[in-house]
Amino acid sequence: MILNAWPYTEIGDRSRNDDRLVAHVTDTCALCGVADGLGGHDGGDVAAAICIATVEKEFLKAPSLSTEKLLDVVSMADQAIA
């Protein structure tokens, strides 16, 4: 599989970028994700980082996540942030 990806986010008029990105490619699948840090909100950068770290960790354990498992992982990330 050939996948070309370029990370890009726009901070607008804010002083920092709270968004987080991830991209991993294996021989059989790929994970590309963006977590919007909700710039200007307290902890938005932390929440985005936790979300990406959680999803990335689970993907690296089992790269061929089913849709059901991916939804579980997103729920895990949501719980880690809460």
N, CA, C and O of each residue as an XYZ file, in Angstrom:
328
protein
N       0.847     -1.169      0.000
C       0.000      0.000      0.000
C       0.898      1.239      0.000
O       1.845      1.333      0.780
N       0.590      2.165     -0.867
C       1.301      3.435     -0.889
C       0.324      4.514     -0.418
O      -0.773      4.662     -0.955
N       0.748      5.251      0.585
C      -0.088      6.316      1.124
C       0.797      7.533      1.325
O       1.805      7.477      2.028
N       0.414      8.608      0.711
C       1.103      9.878      0.921
C       0.183     10.771      1.731
O      -0.980     10.965      1.378
N       0.710     11.313      2.815
C      -0.098     12.183      3.671
C       0.754     13.338      4.162
O       1.942     13.170      4.439
N       0.156     14.492      4.267
C       0.834     15.674      4.779
C      -0.013     16.273      5.883
O      -1.160     16.657      5.652
N       0.544     16.356      7.080
C      -0.230     16.936      8.181
C      -0.365     18.446      8.012
O       0.591     19.141      7.667
N      -1.555     18.922      8.260
C      -1.781     20.361      8.187
C      -2.966     20.717      9.070
O      -4.026     20.098      8.985
N      -2.779     21.699      9.900
C      -3.889     22.267     10.653
C      -3.746     23.782     10.598
O      -2.667     24.301     10.307
N      -4.808     24.470     10.870
C      -4.825     25.933     10.805
C      -5.160     26.478     12.186
O      -6.169     26.102     12.782
N      -4.310     27.366     12.692
C      -4.557     27.907     14.030
C      -5.400     29.179     14.001
O      -5.842     29.657     15.046
N      -5.618     29.714     12.833
C      -6.413     30.940     12.747
C      -5.698     32.088     13.434
O      -4.507     32.302     13.210
N      -6.409     32.822     14.263
C      -5.813     33.984     14.927
C      -5.291     33.658     16.324
O      -4.979     34.563     17.097
N      -5.195     32.367     16.650
C      -4.702     31.970     17.970
C      -3.175     31.951     17.998
O      -2.526     31.906     16.953
N      -2.617     31.985     19.194
C      -1.167     32.032     19.342
C      -0.512     30.653     19.311
O       0.704     30.545     19.148
N      -1.317     29.596     19.469
C      -0.743     28.248     19.444
C      -1.717     27.278     18.784
O      -2.911     27.549     18.656
N      -1.168     26.145     18.373
C      -1.969     25.117     17.728
C      -2.222     23.992     18.730
O      -1.282     23.324     19.161
N      -3.472     23.780     19.099
C      -3.834     22.740     20.058
C      -4.195     21.413     19.385
O      -4.427     20.422     20.077
N      -4.245     21.377     18.063
C      -4.603     20.158     17.342
C      -3.472     19.142     17.425
O      -2.305     19.507     17.565
N      -3.827     17.868     17.338
C      -2.839     16.788     17.319
C      -3.162     15.864     16.158
O      -4.327     15.641     15.826
N      -2.105     15.327     15.545
C      -2.250     14.472     14.372
C      -1.485     13.178     14.572
O      -0.522     13.125     15.336
N      -1.922     12.129     13.878
C      -1.210     10.852     13.890
C      -1.358     10.208     12.514
O      -2.398     10.327     11.866
N      -0.299      9.525     12.080
C      -0.351      8.748     10.839
C       0.578      7.552     10.978
O       1.765      7.705     11.267
N       0.034      6.373     10.771
C       0.808      5.129     10.766
C       0.312      4.300      9.591
O      -0.890      4.229      9.332
N       1.235      3.680      8.890
C       0.883      2.813      7.772
C       1.561      1.471      7.975
O       2.760      1.407      8.247
N       0.788      0.396      7.840
C       1.341     -0.954      7.868
C       1.186     -1.535      6.467
O       0.748     -0.840      5.550
N       1.536     -2.783      6.302
C       1.385     -3.425      4.994
C      -0.075     -3.607      4.601
O      -0.388     -3.732      3.416
N      -0.966     -3.624      5.580
C      -2.366     -3.937      5.290
C      -3.365     -2.842      5.644
O      -4.519     -2.906      5.221
N      -2.952     -1.851      6.402
C      -3.912     -0.813      6.797
C      -3.186      0.459      7.209
O      -1.960      0.496      7.318
N      -3.972      1.488      7.430
C      -3.401      2.781      7.813
C      -4.271      3.440      8.865
O      -5.487      3.249      8.901
N      -3.633      4.213      9.712
C      -4.331      5.039     10.697
C      -3.924      6.479     10.437
O      -2.743      6.823     10.496
N      -4.900      7.307     10.154
C      -4.680      8.746     10.028
C      -5.741      9.409     10.893
O      -6.935      9.155     10.734
N      -5.299     10.251     11.798
C      -6.264     10.859     12.696
C      -5.917     12.294     13.041
O      -4.753     12.694     13.048
N      -6.954     13.049     13.324
C      -6.817     14.436     13.758
C      -7.699     14.623     14.983
O      -8.873     14.253     14.972
N      -7.139     15.190     16.023
C      -7.926     15.559     17.197
C      -7.908     17.080     17.290
O      -6.851     17.692     17.444
N      -9.073     17.673     17.195
C      -9.205     19.125     17.260
C      -9.053     19.550     18.712
O      -9.836     19.147     19.573
N      -8.043     20.366     18.975
C      -7.771     20.798     20.343
C      -8.665     21.910     20.847
O      -8.482     22.379     21.970
N      -9.622     22.344     20.052
C     -10.536     23.412     20.456
C      -9.770     24.618     20.998
O      -9.980     25.057     22.129
N      -8.887     25.131     20.168
C      -8.032     26.254     20.545
C      -8.761     27.323     21.330
O      -9.870     27.726     20.981
N      -8.132     27.768     22.381
C      -8.713     28.797     23.222
C      -9.449     28.240     24.431
O      -9.732     28.982     25.371
N      -9.763     26.954     24.427
C     -10.424     26.331     25.576
C      -9.359     25.711     26.478
O      -8.415     25.085     25.996
N      -9.516     25.890     27.781
C      -8.557     25.325     28.721
C      -8.452     23.817     28.549
O      -9.459     23.109     28.540
N      -7.224     23.338     28.413
C      -6.987     21.905     28.322
C      -7.264     21.279     26.978
O      -7.162     20.061     26.837
N      -7.610     22.073     25.991
C      -7.900     21.521     24.664
C      -6.709     20.791     24.077
O      -6.865     19.748     23.441
N      -5.517     21.336     24.288
C      -4.308     20.689     23.774
C      -4.055     19.363     24.482
O      -3.621     18.393     23.860
N      -4.328     19.325     25.786
C      -4.137     18.093     26.569
C      -5.142     17.036     26.125
O      -4.778     15.876     25.935
N      -6.393     17.427     25.960
C      -7.431     16.483     25.527
C      -7.097     15.911     24.155
O      -7.243     14.708     23.939
N      -6.656     16.742     23.236
C      -6.297     16.275     21.898
C      -5.120     15.299     21.961
O      -5.116     14.282     21.268
N      -4.134     15.607     22.785
C      -2.965     14.735     22.924
C      -3.349     13.387     23.527
O      -2.860     12.350     23.079
N      -4.222     13.388     24.540
C      -4.677     12.139     25.157
C      -5.448     11.300     24.140
O      -5.257     10.087     24.057
N      -6.301     11.937     23.384
C      -7.091     11.231     22.371
C      -6.172     10.542     21.360
O      -6.306      9.345     21.109
N      -5.254     11.292     20.792
C      -4.347     10.730     19.786
C      -3.480      9.635     20.390
O      -3.291      8.592     19.764
N      -2.953      9.843     21.581
C      -2.091      8.838     22.225
C      -2.855      7.539     22.480
O      -2.314      6.451     22.283
N      -4.100      7.651     22.913
C      -4.912      6.467     23.190
C      -5.206      5.690     21.913
O      -5.027      4.473     21.872
N      -5.648      6.371     20.893
C      -5.970      5.710     19.627
C      -4.716      5.101     19.003
O      -4.746      3.970     18.518
N      -3.628      5.842     19.016
C      -2.377      5.347     18.441
C      -1.875      4.100     19.179
O      -1.446      3.136     18.546
N      -1.927      4.118     20.494
C      -1.476      2.981     21.299
C      -2.254      1.719     20.951
O      -1.663      0.656     20.761
N      -3.567      1.830     20.866
C      -4.404      0.673     20.558
C      -4.209      0.204     19.122
O      -4.233     -0.998     18.855
N      -4.016      1.131     18.203
C      -3.763      0.758     16.809
C      -2.462     -0.022     16.693
O      -2.396     -1.015     15.969
N      -1.432      0.418     17.397
C      -0.147     -0.263     17.321
C      -0.207     -1.668     17.924
O       0.563     -2.546     17.536
N      -1.114     -1.876     18.866
C      -1.312     -3.214     19.436
C      -2.003     -4.139     18.431
O      -1.667     -5.320     18.336
N      -2.957     -3.607     17.692
C      -3.762     -4.402     16.753
C      -4.118     -3.538     15.551
O      -5.205     -2.963     15.500
N      -3.200     -3.443     14.573
C      -3.401     -2.521     13.447
C      -4.670     -2.728     12.626
O      -5.152     -1.781     12.006
N      -5.211     -3.915     12.604
C      -6.414     -4.126     11.792
C      -7.667     -4.050     12.668
O      -8.409     -5.023     12.804
N      -7.879     -2.897     13.246
C      -9.039     -2.684     14.121
C     -10.337     -2.791     13.329
O     -10.467     -2.218     12.247
N     -11.286     -3.525     13.877
C     -12.618     -3.552     13.279
C     -13.316     -2.228     13.608
O     -12.866     -1.470     14.467
N     -14.395     -1.974     12.922
C     -15.166     -0.761     13.213
C     -15.616     -0.759     14.672
O     -15.545      0.267     15.348
N     -16.077     -1.910     15.151
C     -16.525     -2.019     16.546
C     -15.379     -1.709     17.511
O     -15.564     -0.965     18.474
N     -14.206     -2.272     17.257
C     -13.050     -2.036     18.129
C     -12.622     -0.571     18.060
O     -12.267      0.019     19.080
N     -12.655      0.012     16.877
C     -12.294      1.426     16.744
C     -13.234      2.298     17.558
O     -12.789      3.249     18.201
N     -14.521      1.992     17.543
C     -15.477      2.746     18.364
C     -15.177      2.562     19.845
O     -15.302      3.505     20.626
N     -14.782      1.352     20.234
C     -14.384      1.114     21.625
C     -13.167      1.952     21.999
O     -13.097      2.499     23.100
N     -12.208      2.050     21.079
C     -10.991      2.827     21.333
C     -11.315      4.307     21.472
O     -10.757      4.987     22.333
N     -12.201      4.803     20.641
C     -12.612      6.206     20.751
C     -13.307      6.439     22.092
O     -13.114      7.480     22.718
N     -14.106      5.484     22.528
C     -14.750      5.576     23.835
C     -13.698      5.567     24.947
O     -13.822      6.307     25.923
N     -12.661      4.731     24.804
C     -11.572      4.708     25.780
C     -10.895      6.076     25.848
O     -10.595      6.569     26.935
N     -10.659      6.677     24.707
C     -10.029      7.997     24.674
C     -10.913      9.023     25.365
O     -10.426      9.861     26.124
N     -12.206      8.957     25.104
C     -13.160      9.880     25.732
C     -13.135      9.726     27.245
O     -13.156     10.722     27.968
N     -13.090      8.491     27.734
C     -13.033      8.245     29.171
C     -11.728      8.727     29.773
O     -11.712      9.230     30.897
N     -10.622      8.579     29.033
C      -9.313      9.035     29.534
C      -9.285     10.554     29.668
O      -8.599     11.091     30.538
N     -10.018     11.235     28.821
C     -10.046     12.699     28.847
C     -10.941     13.210     29.972
O     -10.640     14.224     30.602
N     -12.035     12.505     30.219
C     -13.045     12.967     31.199
C     -12.538     13.044     32.605
O     -13.284     13.415     33.511
